[in-house]
Amino acid sequence: MIIEAQNNYAGVIPLEAGEDELKVALARLAELPENVIPKPALLPSGSHFPNICPNPLFVGRDDDLKQLACWLKGGGLVTIGEEATTTGIGGIGKTQLANEFAHRYGQYFTGGVFWLSFAEPELIPSAVAACSDFEEAKPLEIKVKQVLSKWQSGIPRLLIFDNCEDSQLLVQWQPPTGGSRVLVTSRQRNWDPALEVKQLPLGLLKRAESTALLRGFLGDLLGEDLDLNLIAAELEDFPLALHMAGSFLRTNRHDFSTRQYLEILQQPPLLRHHLLNEEKFSPTGYDLDVKRTFDINVDKLNQERETDRVALDLLKRISCFMPGESVGRELLKKSIGEDIDGTVFEDGINRLMGLGLIIGDRAGAVLIHRLVVSFIQEAFPDDCALIEVEQAVLSTVSDIHKSGDPGKIQQILMHLKQLTDQAIKRGDTLAAGLANNLGYYLEEITDYPGARYYYEQALAIYRKSLGEEHFNTAISLNSLGMLLMVMGDYSGAQLYLEQALAIYRKVMGEEHTATIICLNNLGVLLKAMGDYRGARLYIEQVLALKRKTLGENHLSTAISLNNLGYLLSEIGDYAGARLNYEQALVIKRKTLGEEHPDIAIGFNNLGSLLREKGDYASSRSYYEQALVIKRKYLGDEHISTALSLNNLGILLQEMGDYGGAWPYLEQALAIRRKALGELHPDTAQSLNNLGTYLQAINDYSGARRYLGQALAILEKTLGIDHPSTMIVRENLEKLSER
């Protein structure tokens, strides 16, 4: 490649030695008296858990908490790998019980408590990667391996898989060994017997628990026990309905007595918009209870009051997000209009919380139950609210991309995914913008198939709605082209990039930044394809345009000088290559300082040039300086560090230092395999280098093995006629003659 890859990388963390710590933690659980449930406590450091506080009104379920603790401690190491599962219908309290358990017993899991949503299976890898405590960017696959490796160590951890409905997902993601314990919330009742899942089916609250819950909301406000008992009976002891009823009574304590509220409940159900008569909506008896409390609470909103109008507008917008997932206040405020008065906004939020329609967390975000969402969307359909939510999410994601910290998208990824998938069906430019931004994020975390799908969706929408020659269409073509190049599909990449370039030139002109970038991308691609003549044409055009528009001493001009130098060295013009390299290095040193990773690239390229000329001593000096900088600023296992390791290995082999060469070549291959995969051309390059090394030391069987693997990869990714493929084939043929 002309420009060194900048993808970060790190290997799998070794398993931790923690069996003794696990035994201690389990012993502490076992020592708890049977009739004692610990008080909520801070979760251990390193936990990855939503900011949902333990419910101060949590009542009942004590036996359930004890049963979960018993199953999860499992009598020591005997039950490692078993799961305790809470099952039940929506609104029964599965997630609340799991949350309460985490806050009460999480203190005993010293490795941390980790909460993962399984509602969108394709996003699970991203959720797992987000549990990593490594801040630097790395490919998604590497982060997932790191996290799974830690979960399989002996350190006790509590993993909560929320809304896991598929046995295969549980098999795929549960740690097969180690100190982690898994707690699942699910509506699934029929698990594969081979999983040996212990199931805790949640039922309704006991009547005493129901009245205690209502009294907890009322506080010091006296309520007749008979009235509370009748309210609980009317709502069939259903937790979600009781929560909404208690919230209403607390908020309207000066306007409604418990007796008056009971009388409202006992009236015929309020069939708002004939909701319960719709064929597409088939509520259970418990859904009906929630519907009744929902109608009463929403009817309390007075549209003549500004606070209540804002509350209803907020309710409509909250229902557009992913149910059960936190929505940050800033994002919610952006969806309703950032110019809204802050006090009015907060009053609206507090009004909804007071009515039990939403709940809040410690970070100020809000959540809403999926059953309540279904009522809101049926009772108050509002396409404008949905569009405003989509615009707010798109704006937020775009700002995060510009900030250079894509990891922040993880906080709203579930919302982005749901909104994008819904909007794609609508097929307008807003949907395309969401798809393009989601694709960009997935590319950043190396989910290339996922990125390709959303890029293609965006392109199809732009072509249909804006036309073949629109700037946004060109952006999608360019994004797809660059993605396919990373994936090794060079012919597909060339097709998209050439289409993008034609549009940029026609719409924006020859000197526009987008045109220059696309020219450069094509130069990089053609170089990777072995078309040096075509690559030189593009790269020289880019350099001339940058000199004209940016000036001789701009950092971007230095990058093009470097690219041209690299290409000239490939075709044997060493004098021209050295001149361009040195000019680029002068600009970079002046702009970036002496130890920036881009300075290392300059050292590396000069080292390669001098190696080609046979000046091994100078070449080694440059290579080693480059490696020192890369290890310091990029890490020992960065893909760019692998390039320097590879180059040093080749140089030492050419110098006859075979013992020194092998470790460098092996390290480079290991990094490339993990960071780029088995089928990447750079992985094949390392395999070829190891094969030629073994040939040089007369290990012909080993050489054939490595060269054969390299050839198979290159024929599949680059084609049988690519120069790199032909070189490896020739190496293998020469070896066969022996």
N, C-alpha and C positions, 0 to 999 in steps of 0.2 A: 504493500500500500504506500501511497505517496506521503500521506500524513499518518503519523503514529496514532494508533487507537488510544482513546482516552478513557475507556471503561475501567472502573475500579474493580478490584477482585480481592477476595480473601478466601482461604481454604476453610475446611471444616474444623471446628474446634474439637480437640480430643475429648473423650469422655471424662467426666469429672469423677474423682474418687469420693463418694459420698454415702456409702452404705451405713457407716456409723451414725452420720447425721440423720439419715432417714429413720434408723432404729430409735434414736432419741426422740425425734418428732412424733413418731407413732406411739412411743411409750407415754409421751405427755398427753396425747389424745386418750390413751387407754386409762390413764390415771384419773380422768375427770369422773366425778361421781355420776351415776346414772341419772340422778334427778337435777343435775346442774348443767345449764347451757351457758357457755362463756358470753360475756358482754361483748358488743361490737368493739373492734380494735382497729388501729391503723394497719393497712396491708403491708406486707414486707416490701422493702425496697426492691426495685426491679420488676414489680408487678405491672402488667398491662391490663388495665381494668377501667371500665367506664366510671365516670365521676358520680355514679348514682349512690347516694347515701343510704345506709340502712334505714328502713322505715320506722320512725319513732312510734307509729301506731300499730306496728306488727304484733298481731295477737294470734294465739293458737299455733298450730303446726309444730309445737314443741316435740311431739313424738316423731314427726317427720324429720326434724333437724337431727334428733338423736339417732334415728335410723340411718340417715345419710352418713353421719360421723362414724357410726359403727361399720358400715359397709366400706367406707373409704379408708379407714385405718386398717380394716381387714385382718386384724390379728398379726401384724408384722409384715414380712415380705411374702407371705404365702399367696396373697391375692393381688400382687402387682399385675397390672394390665387389665383388671376387671373394671367395669364401669357401673356407677349407680345412675339410674335414669329417672327423671321425673316426667310423667306423661299426663296428658289431660287436654281438655278443650281450651280454646282461647278464652282468657279472662279468669281462669281458675287459680292463677297465682304461681305458675311454674317458674317464670323468670324472677318473680319477687322472692320466692323461696331460695332459688339458687343465689341470688344477690345477698339475701340475709345470711345464708350459710357461709358465703365467702367472707363477709364482714365479721362473723362470729368465730369461724374456725380457720380463716386464712392466716392468722398469726402463727399457726403451727407449721405452715408450709414455707420454710425459710427461703426456698428458691423463688418464691413469688406466686401470685395468682394471675392467671391469664384468661381473659374472656374473649372468645372468638365467635363472631356471627357466622352461622352456616346457612343463612337465608339465601345467599347467592353463591352457589358452589364454585363458580369460576373465579370468585374473588377470594376464596379461602387461602390460596398461596400468598396473596398480597397481605392478608390479615396475619398469617403466620410470620411472614418476613417482618412485619411491623413490631413483632415482639422481640426483635433483636435489640441488644443494648449497644450495638456498634453504630456510631453516628455517621461514619463515612459512607459514601454511596458505593454500592456493590450490585452486581447482577442479582435479579430476584432469586434465581435458582440457588445461588451461593448463600444468600441470607436464609432461605428456607432450610438448607442443609445445616447451617450453623444452629438455627433454633431447634430443629429436630434432634440434632446431636446433643444439645444441652438437655432437652427434655428426656433423653434416654440415659442421662447420668443418674447417679445415686442420690442427688440432691432432691428433697421432697418439694414438689410443685403441685399446685391445683390448677387443672385445665378445665375450663367450662366451655363446652360446645353448645351454643345457644341456637335453638331451632334446627337441630340436626334431624332430618327425617329419613335419611338414606343409610342403610347398613353399610353399603360400599364406602361411603364417605367416612364412616366411623372406622372401618377397617383400614382405610388409606391413611388417616391422620392420627389415630391413637398411637402413642409410643409403645412399641412392642416389648420394651424392657425399661428398667430404671425405676426411679422413685416418684415419677409423676402419677397423680391420680386424676381420673377423668370423670367429670359430672356433666351429664347431657340433659338439656331440656328439649322435649319433643312431643309431638302429637302421635308419633309412631308407637304402636302397641305390639306389632308382630315383628320382633327382631329375630335375626338368624340365630337359632339355638346354639350354633357353634361359638357365638360371641359371649355366651354365658352372661348376658346383661341382667343385672339385678334391677327390677323395675319397682318404682314407688309411685303407684297411681294415685294422683291427688283427687280427692272428692270435694264436696262442698264443706263449708265450715260447720262446726257444731253450733247449735243455737246459742249456747252461752258465749261462744267465740264471736258469733255475729253481733250479738248485743254489746259485747265488750268493745268490738271494733267501732260501732256507732257511738258508744259512750266516749271512746277515745277522741273522736272528732268534737264532741260536744263540750268536753272539758268540765268546767265548773257550772255549765248551764244545765239546770235540772231537766231531765226528761223522764217521763213516766216509763217505768220498766215494761208495763203492758204495751205501751205504744211502740217502744223499741222492739219488743218481741214480735209484735204484729207486722212492723215494717220488715224485719228480717224474714218473717214467714212469707210476706207478700213478694219479696225478692228472692225467695227460695234459697237463702243463705249463700247467694252467688257473690264471690269476693269483689269482682269489678263493679257490679251494680251497687253493692254495699258501700264501696269506696266513693262512688259518685253521689250516692244519697247522703253519706256522712259529710262530704265536702259541701253539698248544698245546704245542709242544716247548719253547719258551722258558719258559712258565709252569710246566710240569711236568718241568723238566730233572732234578730230583732223584728223580723217580718213574719216568720213562720214558726209555729210551735210544732213539736213532733206529731201532735194530733192532727193539725191542719195538713202536714205533709202526708200523713197516712191517708187522709181523706182523698187527697189528690191521686195517690197511688191506686186507691180502690176504685177510682172512676174508670170507665172504659178506656182502653189504650188510645193515646193520641197518635193517629195514623198519619203522620206528616207525609204529604205527597203520596199517600197510599203505599208507603214504603213496604209494609209487611204483606201487601197483596201482590207485589211484583213477582212474576214467575222467576225472574233471574235472582231473586233474593229469597232464600229459604232458611229463615232463622230457626235455631233451636229454641226450646223454651227459655233457656238462659239468655239467649240473644234478645228475646222479648223483654226480659227483665232489664237488660242494659238499655234497650230502646226506650223503655218507659222512663228510666231515670235520665237518659239523654234528653228526651223531649222536655221533661220538666226543667232541667238545668238550662238548656238552650233558650227555652221560652222566657226564662228570667232575664235574658239580655234585652235591654230596652234600647231600641234603635234611635230613640230621641236623645240618648246620652252619648257624648263623644267617646267616652271610654268603652262603652259597650259596642259601639259601631266598630271601633278599632279592634276590640276583642274578637268580634265575629270575622272581620277581615283577616286577622291573624290566624284564627281557627281554620279558615278556608285554605290558607297558605301552608300551615303546618300539615294539613292532611294531604298535601301534594308530595311531601317528602316520604322517605322510606319509614313505614311504621316501626316503632320500637327502637329506632336509631336516633341518637342525639342530634339536635339541630342547634347550632350555635346562635347566640343572640344577634351577633353582627350580621350573619347571613340572613337571618329572619328579618332583621330590620331592613336590610338591603332589598329584600323581596317585596316589602310593603312601601318602600320609598325612604331613602336615607334622610330625606329632609323632614321626616315626621318628628314632632316634638318628643324628646327623650322621655319626659315625664309621662306623656300620654301613652307612649309605647310601653313603658314599664307597668303603667296602670292596667293596660290591656292584658299583658302577660299575667299579672297578679290576679286579674279578674278570672281568667281561664283556669288558673291554678286553684283559686278559691272554689270554683264550681266543679273541680275534680275532672275537668276535661283534658288537662295536660299535667305533667309533673316536671319538676326541675331537678337539676343535679348541682354538684358543688362548683362546677365550672361555669354555671350560669346558663347552660344549654337546657333545652326542653325536649321531652319525649311525649309520644302519644300512642295509645294502644291501637292495634290494627283493627279491632272490632269497632272502636269509636270512629276510626277513619272511614270505615265502610258506611256508617250512618251519615257522617258529614258529607261525603261525596254524593250520596243519594239525595240527601235533603237540601244541599246547597251547591249544586253543580255550578262551577265558575271557571270557564276556560281562560278568562283574563288572569285569574289568580295563578293558574298553572303556568301561563306564559311568563308572568312576572317572576315566578319562582325559578323557572328555567333560565331566564336572563340573569338573575342574581347568581345562580350557580355558575353559569358560563363566565360571568365577569370575575367571580372569585377564583375560579380555576385558571383563567388567563393571567390574573395577577400573580398567582402562585408560580406559574411557569416563568413569568418574567423575573420573579425574585430569585430564581435559580435553586429553589429548595422544593423539588417535586414531592418529597416525602410528606409535606403538609396536606397533600391531596388525600392521603389515606384517611384523614379525619372525616372527609365528606364523600369518600369513594362509593359507598353504598347508595347514597342519594344520587350522585352523578350517574352511576350505572343504571339505576331504575328510571330516572328522568330521560336519559339518552335512549334507552330501549323503547320507551313509550313514544318519544318524539320522532324516532326514525319512522314509525308507522305513519306519522303525519306527513313527513317528507318535506318540510320547509327549510329555509336557510338557518334558522335557529337550531333545528335538529342537526343539521350538518356541522354547525359550529361545535355543538356538544360532542358529536361523534369524533370530530377531528381532535378536540382537546383530550378526550378520553383515549383515543388512539395514541396520541403523543405521550401521555402518561404511561400507558402500557408498554410503549417502546422504551421509555426511560428505565422501566424496571425489567426489561428484556423479555416481556411476554409478547414475543413477535407475532405468533398467530392471532392473538387477541387484538394487537395493534393493527394488523393487516385488515381484519374484519371491519373495524370501525373506520379506518382510512378509506376503505372501498365503499362503505356506506356513505361517507361524506362526499366522496367523488361522484357517486351516482346521483346524489341529491343536487349537488352544485351543477352538474351537467344538465340535469333536467330543468332546474329552476332558473339558473343564470346563463346557461349556454356553454358551448365548447370553448369559447375564447375569453372567458371572464378571468380576472385576476385570482379569485378564490379557487376556481377550477385548476389553475396552474399551481397554486399552493398545494392542493391535494395531490396532484400529479407528482410534484417534486417530493412530497412527503412519502408517497408510496414508492417512488424510485429509490430514495435513500434507504428506506426500510428493506426493500428487496436486495439492495447491494449488501447490506449487513447480513442478510439471510443467505447470501451466496447465489441468488438468482440474478446473474449479471445481465442476461438477455432481457428479462422482464424489466429490470431497472433501467436499462438503456432506452427502452420504448417509452417509459413514463417520463424520464428526464428530457428526452428530445421533444416530446409533446409540450412539456412545461416550458422549455426554452423558447420554442416557437411562439407561445402565447406571450411570455414576458417581453420578447423582442417587439412583438406587434403592439402590445397594449402599453408597455412601460418604457420602451426604448432601450437602446444598446447600453447606456451608461447607468441604468437603474441598478440599485443594490441587488434586487432579486435576480436580475439578469446575470450579473457578475457571479453571484453565488451559484446559480444553476450551471453556468459555464465551468466553474471550478469543479462542481460535483461531477460533471461529465468527464472532465479531465482525469479526476481521480478514478472514476469507473473504467475508462478506457485503458488507463495504466494497469489496473487490476486485471483487465481482460487480455493484456499483452499487446494492445494496439498502441504502440509507443508513438507512432507518427500522428495518429488522431489525438492522442493525449497531449502531445506537445503543442499542437495547433490551439487547443482550448486553453492550456495553461499559459501560453504566451499572450493570448488575447486577454486573459484575466490580469496578468501582470501589467500589460500596457494600460488597461482601463483603470486599475488601482493607482498606478503612477499618475495618471491624468486627473483622477477624481479625488484621491486621498493624499497624494504627495509621495516623495521618495522615501521619507523616513517614518512612514506609518507602519504600525505593527502588522496590519493586514498585508501590506506590501511585502514585508519580510517573509510572511508565510508563503506567498506566491514565489518569491525568490527561492525559498527552500524547496518548494515543490518542483520548480524547474530544475534546480540543481540535482535533485534526486533522479528526475527523469533523464537528464543528460548523463549522469553516472551510469544509468542502466544501459544506455546505448553507446557507452565507451568514450564520451567526450569529457574526460576527466578535468581538463583545464577549465572548460566552461562550467562544469559542476562545482569545482572548488571556488571559482569566482563568485558564483551565486550563493553558495553556502556561507562564505566569509562575509559577503555583504549583508545577508540575512542575520548572521550572528552579531554583527556590529549594531544593527538596529535593535535587536532583542536585548542586548546587554544595556544599551542606552535607555531602553523603555522599561525593562522588567528587572534589571539587576543581575547579579552573577549566579544566583542559585535557583532561579525559577525553572520548573519542569520543561518549559519551552527552550531554555538554554541547553538542557540535557539533550533535547532533540537535535539541536545544532551540533553538539559534541558527537552525538551518535552518528550523524550523517557524515561529518568530517572523518570520523574514525573508519567508517565503511569505505569512503573514498580512498583513504590512505592505505587501507588493507588491499584494495584492488590494485594499487600501484606498487605493492610490495613493501611499503614502509611500515613494518609490523610494530616497531617500537613506538612510533608516534600514534599509530592506530590504537594500540593497547592503552596508551595514556588517555586518549579521548574517550574510549569505551568505558574505562574505569571511572573517569570523572562523571560521565553520564549516569552510570549505575549508582554512584554515591548519591547524586542528587535525586534520582528517582526513588531509591529506597527511603531517603529521608522525607520526601514530600508526597510520594504516592503510595509507599508501602512495599513490603517485600514481595507481595503477591499480586501486584497490579499488572495488567496486561502489557503496559509499556515497559515495566521492569522486566517482563519476560523477553521482550525484544532485545534488551541490552544483554541479558543472560545468554540468549541464543547467539548474539553476535560475538560475545567474548568466547563462547565455546567453540565457534567456528574458527576464530582467530587462533586460539591456542592449539587447535588441531592442526592448522596449517603451519604453525611454528614447531610442530612435533611434540608438544606437551600434551600427550594423550590423557595422562592421569588428571591433569588440570581441566581438560576440556569436558570430560564426561559429566561431572556434577552440574556444570552450567547448562548443558544441553538437556539433561534430565529435568532440572528445575523448570526450564522454559516449557517443555512439553507438558508437565503436570499443571502448570498455570493455564496454559492454553486449552487443555482438555476441559478443565473445570469452568473457565470463564467463557469459552467460545463454543464448546461442545466437540464431539468426536468428528463431526462432518464439516468442520470449517477448514478453509484452505490454509490458514496459519497453523492449525494443528497438523495438517499434512506436511507442511514445511518442516516442522520439528521432527516428525517421523522420518522424513527424508534425510534430515541432517544426522539423526542417530543411526540410520541405515548406512550412510556413507562413512560414518565414524567406525562402525563395526566392520565394514568392508576393509577399511584402512588397517585395522588390527587383525585381519584375517578371520574374523568370526562371520563366516559366510551365511550360515543358517540364520543367525540373528539378523544379519543385514537384509536377507530376503524377506523375513517377517515384517520388518519395519517398512521397507520399500514397497512391499505388496500392499500394506495398509494405506500408505500415502497415495499410491497410484489409484486405489479404489475410491478414495475420497475425492481426489482431483478429477477423475473421470466423471464422477457423479455431480460435482459442484461446478466445475469449470468447463468440462467437455473434453473429448479425446484429443482435440487439436490445439488446445491451449498450450502456450510455450512452457508453463510450469509443469503441465501434465507430460509433455514430451520429454522434458529433462528427467523427470523421475522414471519414465518408461525406459529411457536410454540407460539410466543408472542400473535399472533392474536387468535389462538385456545384457549389459556388459558383465554383470555379476553371474548371469546364467551361463556365460561362456567359460566360466572357471570350472 
